Amino acid sequence: MARYYFDTDDGTTVDADDEGVEFPDRDSAKQAALGILAMMVGEKVPIVAAIGLRVVVRDEAGQPVYRARLDLDGADVGP
């Protein structure tokens, strides 16, 4: 099992993971990153109309191996 680190950025706060989590493979870590991104969305919507969320997965050597990004821009239109 390898340790992966998940750095997050919600447009306001950047959080560098210094503990990491062990996963059997890179695909499992990628799925976890998407789950983290979904949780971040749940924390921000509907509080804000525009958000930019990012999760970067680093391997044990500190090298980025995956990035997930979600941008949402909501606006009222019409009368």
mmJSON file of the N, C-alpha and C atoms, coordinates in Angstrom:
{"data_MODEL":{"atom_site":{
"group_PDB":["ATOM","ATOM","ATOM","ATOM","ATOM","ATOM","ATOM","ATOM","ATOM","ATOM","ATOM","ATOM","ATOM","ATOM","ATOM","ATOM","ATOM","ATOM","ATOM","ATOM","ATOM","ATOM","ATOM","ATOM","ATOM","ATOM","ATOM","ATOM","ATOM","ATOM","ATOM","ATOM","ATOM","ATOM","ATOM","ATOM","ATOM","ATOM","ATOM","ATOM","ATOM","ATOM","ATOM","ATOM","ATOM","ATOM","ATOM","ATOM","ATOM","ATOM","ATOM","ATOM","ATOM","ATOM","ATOM","ATOM","ATOM","ATOM","ATOM","ATOM","ATOM","ATOM","ATOM","ATOM","ATOM","ATOM","ATOM","ATOM","ATOM","ATOM","ATOM","ATOM","ATOM","ATOM","ATOM","ATOM","ATOM","ATOM","ATOM","ATOM","ATOM","ATOM","ATOM","ATOM","ATOM","ATOM","ATOM","ATOM","ATOM","ATOM","ATOM","ATOM","ATOM","ATOM","ATOM","ATOM","ATOM","ATOM","ATOM","ATOM","ATOM","ATOM","ATOM","ATOM","ATOM","ATOM","ATOM","ATOM","ATOM","ATOM","ATOM","ATOM","ATOM","ATOM","ATOM","ATOM","ATOM","ATOM","ATOM","ATOM","ATOM","ATOM","ATOM","ATOM","ATOM","ATOM","ATOM","ATOM","ATOM","ATOM","ATOM","ATOM","ATOM","ATOM","ATOM","ATOM","ATOM","ATOM","ATOM","ATOM","ATOM","ATOM","ATOM","ATOM","ATOM","ATOM","ATOM","ATOM","ATOM","ATOM","ATOM","ATOM","ATOM","ATOM","ATOM","ATOM","ATOM","ATOM","ATOM","ATOM","ATOM","ATOM","ATOM","ATOM","ATOM","ATOM","ATOM","ATOM","ATOM","ATOM","ATOM","ATOM","ATOM","ATOM","ATOM","ATOM","ATOM","ATOM","ATOM","ATOM","ATOM","ATOM","ATOM","ATOM","ATOM","ATOM","ATOM","ATOM","ATOM","ATOM","ATOM","ATOM","ATOM","ATOM","ATOM","ATOM","ATOM","ATOM","ATOM","ATOM","ATOM","ATOM","ATOM","ATOM","ATOM","ATOM","ATOM","ATOM","ATOM","ATOM","ATOM","ATOM","ATOM","ATOM","ATOM","ATOM","ATOM","ATOM","ATOM","ATOM","ATOM","ATOM","ATOM","ATOM","ATOM","ATOM","ATOM","ATOM","ATOM","ATOM","ATOM","ATOM","ATOM","ATOM","ATOM","ATOM","ATOM"],
"id":[1,2,3,4,5,6,7,8,9,10,11,12,13,14,15,16,17,18,19,20,21,22,23,24,25,26,27,28,29,30,31,32,33,34,35,36,37,38,39,40,41,42,43,44,45,46,47,48,49,50,51,52,53,54,55,56,57,58,59,60,61,62,63,64,65,66,67,68,69,70,71,72,73,74,75,76,77,78,79,80,81,82,83,84,85,86,87,88,89,90,91,92,93,94,95,96,97,98,99,100,101,102,103,104,105,106,107,108,109,110,111,112,113,114,115,116,117,118,119,120,121,122,123,124,125,126,127,128,129,130,131,132,133,134,135,136,137,138,139,140,141,142,143,144,145,146,147,148,149,150,151,152,153,154,155,156,157,158,159,160,161,162,163,164,165,166,167,168,169,170,171,172,173,174,175,176,177,178,179,180,181,182,183,184,185,186,187,188,189,190,191,192,193,194,195,196,197,198,199,200,201,202,203,204,205,206,207,208,209,210,211,212,213,214,215,216,217,218,219,220,221,222,223,224,225,226,227,228,229,230,231,232,233,234,235,236,237],
"type_symbol":["N","C","C","N","C","C","N","C","C","N","C","C","N","C","C","N","C","C","N","C","C","N","C","C","N","C","C","N","C","C","N","C","C","N","C","C","N","C","C","N","C","C","N","C","C","N","C","C","N","C","C","N","C","C","N","C","C","N","C","C","N","C","C","N","C","C","N","C","C","N","C","C","N","C","C","N","C","C","N","C","C","N","C","C","N","C","C","N","C","C","N","C","C","N","C","C","N","C","C","N","C","C","N","C","C","N","C","C","N","C","C","N","C","C","N","C","C","N","C","C","N","C","C","N","C","C","N","C","C","N","C","C","N","C","C","N","C","C","N","C","C","N","C","C","N","C","C","N","C","C","N","C","C","N","C","C","N","C","C","N","C","C","N","C","C","N","C","C","N","C","C","N","C","C","N","C","C","N","C","C","N","C","C","N","C","C","N","C","C","N","C","C","N","C","C","N","C","C","N","C","C","N","C","C","N","C","C","N","C","C","N","C","C","N","C","C","N","C","C","N","C","C","N","C","C","N","C","C","N","C","C","N","C","C","N","C","C"],
"label_atom_id":["N","CA","C","N","CA","C","N","CA","C","N","CA","C","N","CA","C","N","CA","C","N","CA","C","N","CA","C","N","CA","C","N","CA","C","N","CA","C","N","CA","C","N","CA","C","N","CA","C","N","CA","C","N","CA","C","N","CA","C","N","CA","C","N","CA","C","N","CA","C","N","CA","C","N","CA","C","N","CA","C","N","CA","C","N","CA","C","N","CA","C","N","CA","C","N","CA","C","N","CA","C","N","CA","C","N","CA","C","N","CA","C","N","CA","C","N","CA","C","N","CA","C","N","CA","C","N","CA","C","N","CA","C","N","CA","C","N","CA","C","N","CA","C","N","CA","C","N","CA","C","N","CA","C","N","CA","C","N","CA","C","N","CA","C","N","CA","C","N","CA","C","N","CA","C","N","CA","C","N","CA","C","N","CA","C","N","CA","C","N","CA","C","N","CA","C","N","CA","C","N","CA","C","N","CA","C","N","CA","C","N","CA","C","N","CA","C","N","CA","C","N","CA","C","N","CA","C","N","CA","C","N","CA","C","N","CA","C","N","CA","C","N","CA","C","N","CA","C","N","CA","C","N","CA","C","N","CA","C","N","CA","C","N","CA","C","N","CA","C","N","CA","C","N","CA","C"],
"label_alt_id":[null,null,null,null,null,null,null,null,null,null,null,null,null,null,null,null,null,null,null,null,null,null,null,null,null,null,null,null,null,null,null,null,null,null,null,null,null,null,null,null,null,null,null,null,null,null,null,null,null,null,null,null,null,null,null,null,null,null,null,null,null,null,null,null,null,null,null,null,null,null,null,null,null,null,null,null,null,null,null,null,null,null,null,null,null,null,null,null,null,null,null,null,null,null,null,null,null,null,null,null,null,null,null,null,null,null,null,null,null,null,null,null,null,null,null,null,null,null,null,null,null,null,null,null,null,null,null,null,null,null,null,null,null,null,null,null,null,null,null,null,null,null,null,null,null,null,null,null,null,null,null,null,null,null,null,null,null,null,null,null,null,null,null,null,null,null,null,null,null,null,null,null,null,null,null,null,null,null,null,null,null,null,null,null,null,null,null,null,null,null,null,null,null,null,null,null,null,null,null,null,null,null,null,null,null,null,null,null,null,null,null,null,null,null,null,null,null,null,null,null,null,null,null,null,null,null,null,null,null,null,null,null,null,null,null,null,null],
"label_comp_id":["MET","MET","MET","ALA","ALA","ALA","ARG","ARG","ARG","TYR","TYR","TYR","TYR","TYR","TYR","PHE","PHE","PHE","ASP","ASP","ASP","THR","THR","THR","ASP","ASP","ASP","ASP","ASP","ASP","GLY","GLY","GLY","THR","THR","THR","THR","THR","THR","VAL","VAL","VAL","ASP","ASP","ASP","ALA","ALA","ALA","ASP","ASP","ASP","ASP","ASP","ASP","GLU","GLU","GLU","GLY","GLY","GLY","VAL","VAL","VAL","GLU","GLU","GLU","PHE","PHE","PHE","PRO","PRO","PRO","ASP","ASP","ASP","ARG","ARG","ARG","ASP","ASP","ASP","SER","SER","SER","ALA","ALA","ALA","LYS","LYS","LYS","GLN","GLN","GLN","ALA","ALA","ALA","ALA","ALA","ALA","LEU","LEU","LEU","GLY","GLY","GLY","ILE","ILE","ILE","LEU","LEU","LEU","ALA","ALA","ALA","MET","MET","MET","MET","MET","MET","VAL","VAL","VAL","GLY","GLY","GLY","GLU","GLU","GLU","LYS","LYS","LYS","VAL","VAL","VAL","PRO","PRO","PRO","ILE","ILE","ILE","VAL","VAL","VAL","ALA","ALA","ALA","ALA","ALA","ALA","ILE","ILE","ILE","GLY","GLY","GLY","LEU","LEU","LEU","ARG","ARG","ARG","VAL","VAL","VAL","VAL","VAL","VAL","VAL","VAL","VAL","ARG","ARG","ARG","ASP","ASP","ASP","GLU","GLU","GLU","ALA","ALA","ALA","GLY","GLY","GLY","GLN","GLN","GLN","PRO","PRO","PRO","VAL","VAL","VAL","TYR","TYR","TYR","ARG","ARG","ARG","ALA","ALA","ALA","ARG","ARG","ARG","LEU","LEU","LEU","ASP","ASP","ASP","LEU","LEU","LEU","ASP","ASP","ASP","GLY","GLY","GLY","ALA","ALA","ALA","ASP","ASP","ASP","VAL","VAL","VAL","GLY","GLY","GLY","PRO","PRO","PRO"],
"label_asym_id":["A","A","A","A","A","A","A","A","A","A","A","A","A","A","A","A","A","A","A","A","A","A","A","A","A","A","A","A","A","A","A","A","A","A","A","A","A","A","A","A","A","A","A","A","A","A","A","A","A","A","A","A","A","A","A","A","A","A","A","A","A","A","A","A","A","A","A","A","A","A","A","A","A","A","A","A","A","A","A","A","A","A","A","A","A","A","A","A","A","A","A","A","A","A","A","A","A","A","A","A","A","A","A","A","A","A","A","A","A","A","A","A","A","A","A","A","A","A","A","A","A","A","A","A","A","A","A","A","A","A","A","A","A","A","A","A","A","A","A","A","A","A","A","A","A","A","A","A","A","A","A","A","A","A","A","A","A","A","A","A","A","A","A","A","A","A","A","A","A","A","A","A","A","A","A","A","A","A","A","A","A","A","A","A","A","A","A","A","A","A","A","A","A","A","A","A","A","A","A","A","A","A","A","A","A","A","A","A","A","A","A","A","A","A","A","A","A","A","A","A","A","A","A","A","A","A","A","A","A","A","A","A","A","A","A","A","A"],
"label_entity_id":["1","1","1","1","1","1","1","1","1","1","1","1","1","1","1","1","1","1","1","1","1","1","1","1","1","1","1","1","1","1","1","1","1","1","1","1","1","1","1","1","1","1","1","1","1","1","1","1","1","1","1","1","1","1","1","1","1","1","1","1","1","1","1","1","1","1","1","1","1","1","1","1","1","1","1","1","1","1","1","1","1","1","1","1","1","1","1","1","1","1","1","1","1","1","1","1","1","1","1","1","1","1","1","1","1","1","1","1","1","1","1","1","1","1","1","1","1","1","1","1","1","1","1","1","1","1","1","1","1","1","1","1","1","1","1","1","1","1","1","1","1","1","1","1","1","1","1","1","1","1","1","1","1","1","1","1","1","1","1","1","1","1","1","1","1","1","1","1","1","1","1","1","1","1","1","1","1","1","1","1","1","1","1","1","1","1","1","1","1","1","1","1","1","1","1","1","1","1","1","1","1","1","1","1","1","1","1","1","1","1","1","1","1","1","1","1","1","1","1","1","1","1","1","1","1","1","1","1","1","1","1","1","1","1","1","1","1"],
"label_seq_id":[1,1,1,2,2,2,3,3,3,4,4,4,5,5,5,6,6,6,7,7,7,8,8,8,9,9,9,10,10,10,11,11,11,12,12,12,13,13,13,14,14,14,15,15,15,16,16,16,17,17,17,18,18,18,19,19,19,20,20,20,21,21,21,22,22,22,23,23,23,24,24,24,25,25,25,26,26,26,27,27,27,28,28,28,29,29,29,30,30,30,31,31,31,32,32,32,33,33,33,34,34,34,35,35,35,36,36,36,37,37,37,38,38,38,39,39,39,40,40,40,41,41,41,42,42,42,43,43,43,44,44,44,45,45,45,46,46,46,47,47,47,48,48,48,49,49,49,50,50,50,51,51,51,52,52,52,53,53,53,54,54,54,55,55,55,56,56,56,57,57,57,58,58,58,59,59,59,60,60,60,61,61,61,62,62,62,63,63,63,64,64,64,65,65,65,66,66,66,67,67,67,68,68,68,69,69,69,70,70,70,71,71,71,72,72,72,73,73,73,74,74,74,75,75,75,76,76,76,77,77,77,78,78,78,79,79,79],
"pdbx_PDB_ins_code":[null,null,null,null,null,null,null,null,null,null,null,null,null,null,null,null,null,null,null,null,null,null,null,null,null,null,null,null,null,null,null,null,null,null,null,null,null,null,null,null,null,null,null,null,null,null,null,null,null,null,null,null,null,null,null,null,null,null,null,null,null,null,null,null,null,null,null,null,null,null,null,null,null,null,null,null,null,null,null,null,null,null,null,null,null,null,null,null,null,null,null,null,null,null,null,null,null,null,null,null,null,null,null,null,null,null,null,null,null,null,null,null,null,null,null,null,null,null,null,null,null,null,null,null,null,null,null,null,null,null,null,null,null,null,null,null,null,null,null,null,null,null,null,null,null,null,null,null,null,null,null,null,null,null,null,null,null,null,null,null,null,null,null,null,null,null,null,null,null,null,null,null,null,null,null,null,null,null,null,null,null,null,null,null,null,null,null,null,null,null,null,null,null,null,null,null,null,null,null,null,null,null,null,null,null,null,null,null,null,null,null,null,null,null,null,null,null,null,null,null,null,null,null,null,null,null,null,null,null,null,null,null,null,null,null,null,null],
"Cartn_x":[0.846,0.0,0.893,0.441,1.186,0.407,1.127,0.509,0.344,-0.852,-1.163,-1.612,-1.297,-1.597,-2.561,-3.541,-4.609,-4.592,-4.078,-4.052,-5.319,-5.994,-7.253,-7.152,-7.961,-8.046,-9.497,-10.142,-11.54,-11.713,-10.641,-10.694,-10.439,-10.529,-10.274,-9.127,-9.141,-8.163,-7.466,-6.144,-5.355,-4.907,-5.184,-4.826,-3.908,-2.646,-1.676,-1.74,-1.97,-2.084,-0.687,-0.439,0.866,0.792,-0.406,-0.565,-0.727,-1.564,-1.794,-2.643,-3.0,-3.821,-3.263,-3.268,-2.787,-3.904,-3.541,-4.451,-3.71,-4.447,-3.799,-3.233,-3.797,-3.326,-3.719,-3.174,-3.413,-4.878,-5.531,-6.948,-7.81,-7.509,-8.261,-8.056,-6.845,-6.566,-7.301,-7.378,-8.111,-9.588,-10.166,-11.573,-11.784,-10.85,-10.948,-10.896,-10.067,-9.973,-11.31,-11.991,-13.296,-14.314,-14.224,-15.103,-14.852,-13.584,-13.236,-13.81,-13.69,-14.22,-15.731,-16.433,-17.882,-18.243,-17.475,-17.73,-17.502,-16.483,-16.209,-17.363,-17.943,-19.095,-20.236,-20.5,-21.589,-21.425,-20.192,-19.926,-20.129,-19.987,-20.036,-21.382,-22.063,-23.312,-24.451,-25.464,-25.756,-25.276,-24.292,-23.812,-23.246,-22.546,-21.946,-22.416,-22.435,-22.876,-21.726,-20.509,-19.355,-18.263,-17.781,-16.719,-15.72,-14.523,-13.484,-12.816,-12.983,-12.473,-11.43,-10.387,-9.328,-8.814,-8.48,-7.812,-6.621,-5.449,-4.25,-3.791,-3.576,-3.088,-1.595,-0.842,0.606,0.96,2.016,2.488,3.461,4.032,4.932,6.176,6.555,7.71,7.335,6.046,5.584,5.248,5.281,5.012,3.509,2.954,1.538,1.284,0.219,-0.132,-1.548,-2.344,-3.721,-4.224,-5.069,-5.694,-7.164,-8.027,-9.459,-9.841,-10.614,-10.969,-12.434,-13.127,-14.525,-14.739,-15.273,-15.62,-17.113,-17.754,-19.184,-19.398,-20.163,-20.488,-21.982,-22.702,-24.148,-24.551,-25.566,-26.032,-27.495,-28.228,-29.615,-29.648,-30.622,-30.797,-32.265,-32.497,-33.879,-34.531,-35.828,-36.55,-36.718],
"Cartn_y":[-1.178,0.0,1.243,2.229,3.479,4.595,5.578,6.723,7.85,8.452,9.577,10.756,11.945,13.182,14.007,14.623,15.337,16.804,17.645,19.083,19.684,20.544,21.126,22.642,23.207,24.656,24.981,25.749,26.101,27.539,28.134,29.508,30.517,30.055,30.91,30.363,29.055,28.401,27.275,27.248,26.15,25.296,24.003,23.092,22.005,22.032,21.016,19.847,18.674,17.453,16.987,16.891,16.412,15.037,14.424,13.087,11.999,12.257,11.289,10.113,9.301,8.109,7.007,5.794,4.666,4.117,3.817,3.206,2.092,1.086,-0.025,0.35,1.411,1.803,3.256,3.774,5.164,5.411,4.449,4.629,4.824,4.122,4.289,5.69,6.206,7.563,8.584,8.337,9.241,9.27,8.127,8.077,8.829,8.707,9.433,10.941,11.381,12.803,13.324,12.546,12.962,13.033,12.111,12.155,13.389,13.758,14.961,16.185,16.226,17.342,17.44,16.316,16.311,16.843,16.466,16.979,18.49,18.955,20.39,21.152,20.598,21.232,21.33,20.241,20.224,21.262,21.593,22.591,24.015,24.229,25.579,25.937,24.997,25.277,25.018,25.816,27.026,28.318,28.239,29.427,30.462,30.021,30.947,30.611,31.629,31.427,31.085,31.388,31.093,30.476,29.316,28.653,28.026,27.884,27.162,26.227,24.941,23.948,23.08,22.733,21.902,20.924,19.735,18.726,18.223,18.231,17.688,16.506,15.372,14.169,14.071,13.915,13.731,12.329,11.771,10.451,10.6,9.487,9.495,10.351,10.541,11.384,12.864,13.157,14.54,15.015,14.115,14.479,14.416,15.44,15.386,14.236,13.474,12.358,12.485,13.407,13.584,14.936,15.555,16.819,16.771,17.167,17.287,18.734,19.296,20.709,20.877,21.746,22.044,23.535,24.145,25.562,25.695,26.507,26.756,28.254,28.735,30.162,30.277,30.567,30.697,32.17,32.486,33.878,33.907,34.836,35.055,35.64,35.216,35.773,36.127,37.086,37.471,38.24,38.481,39.297,38.612],
"Cartn_z":[0.0,0.0,0.0,-0.702,-0.805,-0.108,0.378,1.044,0.03,0.048,-0.824,0.032,-0.445,0.264,-0.576,0.087,-0.599,-0.19,-1.078,-0.837,-1.42,-0.646,-1.102,-1.169,-2.05,-2.216,-2.532,-1.642,-1.876,-2.355,-2.811,-3.284,-2.179,-0.94,0.212,1.048,1.225,2.077,1.327,1.401,0.852,2.028,1.949,3.034,2.486,2.906,2.492,3.47,2.947,3.744,4.146,5.439,5.887,6.543,6.543,7.127,6.064,5.069,4.012,4.456,3.472,3.68,2.79,3.284,2.482,1.603,0.358,-0.607,-1.33,-1.807,-2.488,-3.856,-4.475,-5.803,-6.08,-7.156,-7.533,-7.879,-8.523,-8.87,-7.628,-6.556,-5.306,-4.745,-4.851,-4.387,-5.251,-6.553,-7.441,-7.083,-6.798,-6.398,-5.084,-4.173,-2.901,-3.147,-4.087,-4.415,-4.923,-5.743,-6.248,-5.114,-4.167,-3.005,-2.151,-1.994,-1.243,-1.947,-3.268,-4.038,-3.853,-3.869,-3.668,-2.275,-1.264,0.085,0.141,-0.562,-0.582,-1.209,-2.267,-2.915,-1.921,-1.206,-0.24,0.857,1.186,2.216,1.702,0.405,-0.157,-0.79,-1.393,-2.105,-1.144,-1.038,-1.819,-1.167,-0.309,0.391,-0.578,-1.587,-2.542,-3.953,-4.808,-6.184,-7.116,-6.708,-7.551,-6.686,-7.108,-6.361,-7.328,-6.862,-7.578,-6.58,-6.779,-5.837,-6.512,-5.763,-6.308,-5.265,-5.753,-4.934,-5.737,-5.142,-5.774,-4.935,-5.605,-4.925,-5.176,-4.077,-4.166,-3.701,-4.279,-3.858,-2.687,-2.263,-1.102,-1.318,-2.564,-2.884,-2.964,-2.783,-2.846,-4.24,-5.206,-6.596,-6.888,-7.542,-7.911,-8.892,-8.629,-9.508,-10.062,-9.493,-9.971,-9.486,-10.319,-9.953,-10.331,-9.414,-9.696,-9.446,-10.355,-10.276,-10.641,-9.901,-10.194,-10.049,-11.091,-11.055,-11.26,-10.426,-10.522,-10.512,-11.467,-11.536,-11.75,-10.691,-10.779,-10.774,-11.565,-11.627,-12.014,-11.426,-11.816,-13.217,-14.005,-15.343,-15.548,-16.382,-16.69,-15.553,-15.699,-14.696,-13.363],
"occupancy":[1.0,1.0,1.0,1.0,1.0,1.0,1.0,1.0,1.0,1.0,1.0,1.0,1.0,1.0,1.0,1.0,1.0,1.0,1.0,1.0,1.0,1.0,1.0,1.0,1.0,1.0,1.0,1.0,1.0,1.0,1.0,1.0,1.0,1.0,1.0,1.0,1.0,1.0,1.0,1.0,1.0,1.0,1.0,1.0,1.0,1.0,1.0,1.0,1.0,1.0,1.0,1.0,1.0,1.0,1.0,1.0,1.0,1.0,1.0,1.0,1.0,1.0,1.0,1.0,1.0,1.0,1.0,1.0,1.0,1.0,1.0,1.0,1.0,1.0,1.0,1.0,1.0,1.0,1.0,1.0,1.0,1.0,1.0,1.0,1.0,1.0,1.0,1.0,1.0,1.0,1.0,1.0,1.0,1.0,1.0,1.0,1.0,1.0,1.0,1.0,1.0,1.0,1.0,1.0,1.0,1.0,1.0,1.0,1.0,1.0,1.0,1.0,1.0,1.0,1.0,1.0,1.0,1.0,1.0,1.0,1.0,1.0,1.0,1.0,1.0,1.0,1.0,1.0,1.0,1.0,1.0,1.0,1.0,1.0,1.0,1.0,1.0,1.0,1.0,1.0,1.0,1.0,1.0,1.0,1.0,1.0,1.0,1.0,1.0,1.0,1.0,1.0,1.0,1.0,1.0,1.0,1.0,1.0,1.0,1.0,1.0,1.0,1.0,1.0,1.0,1.0,1.0,1.0,1.0,1.0,1.0,1.0,1.0,1.0,1.0,1.0,1.0,1.0,1.0,1.0,1.0,1.0,1.0,1.0,1.0,1.0,1.0,1.0,1.0,1.0,1.0,1.0,1.0,1.0,1.0,1.0,1.0,1.0,1.0,1.0,1.0,1.0,1.0,1.0,1.0,1.0,1.0,1.0,1.0,1.0,1.0,1.0,1.0,1.0,1.0,1.0,1.0,1.0,1.0,1.0,1.0,1.0,1.0,1.0,1.0,1.0,1.0,1.0,1.0,1.0,1.0,1.0,1.0,1.0,1.0,1.0,1.0],
"B_iso_or_equiv":[0.0,0.0,0.0,0.0,0.0,0.0,0.0,0.0,0.0,0.0,0.0,0.0,0.0,0.0,0.0,0.0,0.0,0.0,0.0,0.0,0.0,0.0,0.0,0.0,0.0,0.0,0.0,0.0,0.0,0.0,0.0,0.0,0.0,0.0,0.0,0.0,0.0,0.0,0.0,0.0,0.0,0.0,0.0,0.0,0.0,0.0,0.0,0.0,0.0,0.0,0.0,0.0,0.0,0.0,0.0,0.0,0.0,0.0,0.0,0.0,0.0,0.0,0.0,0.0,0.0,0.0,0.0,0.0,0.0,0.0,0.0,0.0,0.0,0.0,0.0,0.0,0.0,0.0,0.0,0.0,0.0,0.0,0.0,0.0,0.0,0.0,0.0,0.0,0.0,0.0,0.0,0.0,0.0,0.0,0.0,0.0,0.0,0.0,0.0,0.0,0.0,0.0,0.0,0.0,0.0,0.0,0.0,0.0,0.0,0.0,0.0,0.0,0.0,0.0,0.0,0.0,0.0,0.0,0.0,0.0,0.0,0.0,0.0,0.0,0.0,0.0,0.0,0.0,0.0,0.0,0.0,0.0,0.0,0.0,0.0,0.0,0.0,0.0,0.0,0.0,0.0,0.0,0.0,0.0,0.0,0.0,0.0,0.0,0.0,0.0,0.0,0.0,0.0,0.0,0.0,0.0,0.0,0.0,0.0,0.0,0.0,0.0,0.0,0.0,0.0,0.0,0.0,0.0,0.0,0.0,0.0,0.0,0.0,0.0,0.0,0.0,0.0,0.0,0.0,0.0,0.0,0.0,0.0,0.0,0.0,0.0,0.0,0.0,0.0,0.0,0.0,0.0,0.0,0.0,0.0,0.0,0.0,0.0,0.0,0.0,0.0,0.0,0.0,0.0,0.0,0.0,0.0,0.0,0.0,0.0,0.0,0.0,0.0,0.0,0.0,0.0,0.0,0.0,0.0,0.0,0.0,0.0,0.0,0.0,0.0,0.0,0.0,0.0,0.0,0.0,0.0,0.0,0.0,0.0,0.0,0.0,0.0],
"pdbx_formal_charge":[null,null,null,null,null,null,null,null,null,null,null,null,null,null,null,null,null,null,null,null,null,null,null,null,null,null,null,null,null,null,null,null,null,null,null,null,null,null,null,null,null,null,null,null,null,null,null,null,null,null,null,null,null,null,null,null,null,null,null,null,null,null,null,null,null,null,null,null,null,null,null,null,null,null,null,null,null,null,null,null,null,null,null,null,null,null,null,null,null,null,null,null,null,null,null,null,null,null,null,null,null,null,null,null,null,null,null,null,null,null,null,null,null,null,null,null,null,null,null,null,null,null,null,null,null,null,null,null,null,null,null,null,null,null,null,null,null,null,null,null,null,null,null,null,null,null,null,null,null,null,null,null,null,null,null,null,null,null,null,null,null,null,null,null,null,null,null,null,null,null,null,null,null,null,null,null,null,null,null,null,null,null,null,null,null,null,null,null,null,null,null,null,null,null,null,null,null,null,null,null,null,null,null,null,null,null,null,null,null,null,null,null,null,null,null,null,null,null,null,null,null,null,null,null,null,null,null,null,null,null,null,null,null,null,null,null,null],
"auth_seq_id":[1,1,1,2,2,2,3,3,3,4,4,4,5,5,5,6,6,6,7,7,7,8,8,8,9,9,9,10,10,10,11,11,11,12,12,12,13,13,13,14,14,14,15,15,15,16,16,16,17,17,17,18,18,18,19,19,19,20,20,20,21,21,21,22,22,22,23,23,23,24,24,24,25,25,25,26,26,26,27,27,27,28,28,28,29,29,29,30,30,30,31,31,31,32,32,32,33,33,33,34,34,34,35,35,35,36,36,36,37,37,37,38,38,38,39,39,39,40,40,40,41,41,41,42,42,42,43,43,43,44,44,44,45,45,45,46,46,46,47,47,47,48,48,48,49,49,49,50,50,50,51,51,51,52,52,52,53,53,53,54,54,54,55,55,55,56,56,56,57,57,57,58,58,58,59,59,59,60,60,60,61,61,61,62,62,62,63,63,63,64,64,64,65,65,65,66,66,66,67,67,67,68,68,68,69,69,69,70,70,70,71,71,71,72,72,72,73,73,73,74,74,74,75,75,75,76,76,76,77,77,77,78,78,78,79,79,79],
"auth_comp_id":["MET","MET","MET","ALA","ALA","ALA","ARG","ARG","ARG","TYR","TYR","TYR","TYR","TYR","TYR","PHE","PHE","PHE","ASP","ASP","ASP","THR","THR","THR","ASP","ASP","ASP","ASP","ASP","ASP","GLY","GLY","GLY","THR","THR","THR","THR","THR","THR","VAL","VAL","VAL","ASP","ASP","ASP","ALA","ALA","ALA","ASP","ASP","ASP","ASP","ASP","ASP","GLU","GLU","GLU","GLY","GLY","GLY","VAL","VAL","VAL","GLU","GLU","GLU","PHE","PHE","PHE","PRO","PRO","PRO","ASP","ASP","ASP","ARG","ARG","ARG","ASP","ASP","ASP","SER","SER","SER","ALA","ALA","ALA","LYS","LYS","LYS","GLN","GLN","GLN","ALA","ALA","ALA","ALA","ALA","ALA","LEU","LEU","LEU","GLY","GLY","GLY","ILE","ILE","ILE","LEU","LEU","LEU","ALA","ALA","ALA","MET","MET","MET","MET","MET","MET","VAL","VAL","VAL","GLY","GLY","GLY","GLU","GLU","GLU","LYS","LYS","LYS","VAL","VAL","VAL","PRO","PRO","PRO","ILE","ILE","ILE","VAL","VAL","VAL","ALA","ALA","ALA","ALA","ALA","ALA","ILE","ILE","ILE","GLY","GLY","GLY","LEU","LEU","LEU","ARG","ARG","ARG","VAL","VAL","VAL","VAL","VAL","VAL","VAL","VAL","VAL","ARG","ARG","ARG","ASP","ASP","ASP","GLU","GLU","GLU","ALA","ALA","ALA","GLY","GLY","GLY","GLN","GLN","GLN","PRO","PRO","PRO","VAL","VAL","VAL","TYR","TYR","TYR","ARG","ARG","ARG","ALA","ALA","ALA","ARG","ARG","ARG","LEU","LEU","LEU","ASP","ASP","ASP","LEU","LEU","LEU","ASP","ASP","ASP","GLY","GLY","GLY","ALA","ALA","ALA","ASP","ASP","ASP","VAL","VAL","VAL","GLY","GLY","GLY","PRO","PRO","PRO"],
"auth_asym_id":["A","A","A","A","A","A","A","A","A","A","A","A","A","A","A","A","A","A","A","A","A","A","A","A","A","A","A","A","A","A","A","A","A","A","A","A","A","A","A","A","A","A","A","A","A","A","A","A","A","A","A","A","A","A","A","A","A","A","A","A","A","A","A","A","A","A","A","A","A","A","A","A","A","A","A","A","A","A","A","A","A","A","A","A","A","A","A","A","A","A","A","A","A","A","A","A","A","A","A","A","A","A","A","A","A","A","A","A","A","A","A","A","A","A","A","A","A","A","A","A","A","A","A","A","A","A","A","A","A","A","A","A","A","A","A","A","A","A","A","A","A","A","A","A","A","A","A","A","A","A","A","A","A","A","A","A","A","A","A","A","A","A","A","A","A","A","A","A","A","A","A","A","A","A","A","A","A","A","A","A","A","A","A","A","A","A","A","A","A","A","A","A","A","A","A","A","A","A","A","A","A","A","A","A","A","A","A","A","A","A","A","A","A","A","A","A","A","A","A","A","A","A","A","A","A","A","A","A","A","A","A","A","A","A","A","A","A"],
"auth_atom_id":["N","CA","C","N","CA","C","N","CA","C","N","CA","C","N","CA","C","N","CA","C","N","CA","C","N","CA","C","N","CA","C","N","CA","C","N","CA","C","N","CA","C","N","CA","C","N","CA","C","N","CA","C","N","CA","C","N","CA","C","N","CA","C","N","CA","C","N","CA","C","N","CA","C","N","CA","C","N","CA","C","N","CA","C","N","CA","C","N","CA","C","N","CA","C","N","CA","C","N","CA","C","N","CA","C","N","CA","C","N","CA","C","N","CA","C","N","CA","C","N","CA","C","N","CA","C","N","CA","C","N","CA","C","N","CA","C","N","CA","C","N","CA","C","N","CA","C","N","CA","C","N","CA","C","N","CA","C","N","CA","C","N","CA","C","N","CA","C","N","CA","C","N","CA","C","N","CA","C","N","CA","C","N","CA","C","N","CA","C","N","CA","C","N","CA","C","N","CA","C","N","CA","C","N","CA","C","N","CA","C","N","CA","C","N","CA","C","N","CA","C","N","CA","C","N","CA","C","N","CA","C","N","CA","C","N","CA","C","N","CA","C","N","CA","C","N","CA","C","N","CA","C","N","CA","C","N","CA","C","N","CA","C","N","CA","C","N","CA","C","N","CA","C","N","CA","C"],
"pdbx_PDB_model_num":[1,1,1,1,1,1,1,1,1,1,1,1,1,1,1,1,1,1,1,1,1,1,1,1,1,1,1,1,1,1,1,1,1,1,1,1,1,1,1,1,1,1,1,1,1,1,1,1,1,1,1,1,1,1,1,1,1,1,1,1,1,1,1,1,1,1,1,1,1,1,1,1,1,1,1,1,1,1,1,1,1,1,1,1,1,1,1,1,1,1,1,1,1,1,1,1,1,1,1,1,1,1,1,1,1,1,1,1,1,1,1,1,1,1,1,1,1,1,1,1,1,1,1,1,1,1,1,1,1,1,1,1,1,1,1,1,1,1,1,1,1,1,1,1,1,1,1,1,1,1,1,1,1,1,1,1,1,1,1,1,1,1,1,1,1,1,1,1,1,1,1,1,1,1,1,1,1,1,1,1,1,1,1,1,1,1,1,1,1,1,1,1,1,1,1,1,1,1,1,1,1,1,1,1,1,1,1,1,1,1,1,1,1,1,1,1,1,1,1,1,1,1,1,1,1,1,1,1,1,1,1,1,1,1,1,1,1]
}}}
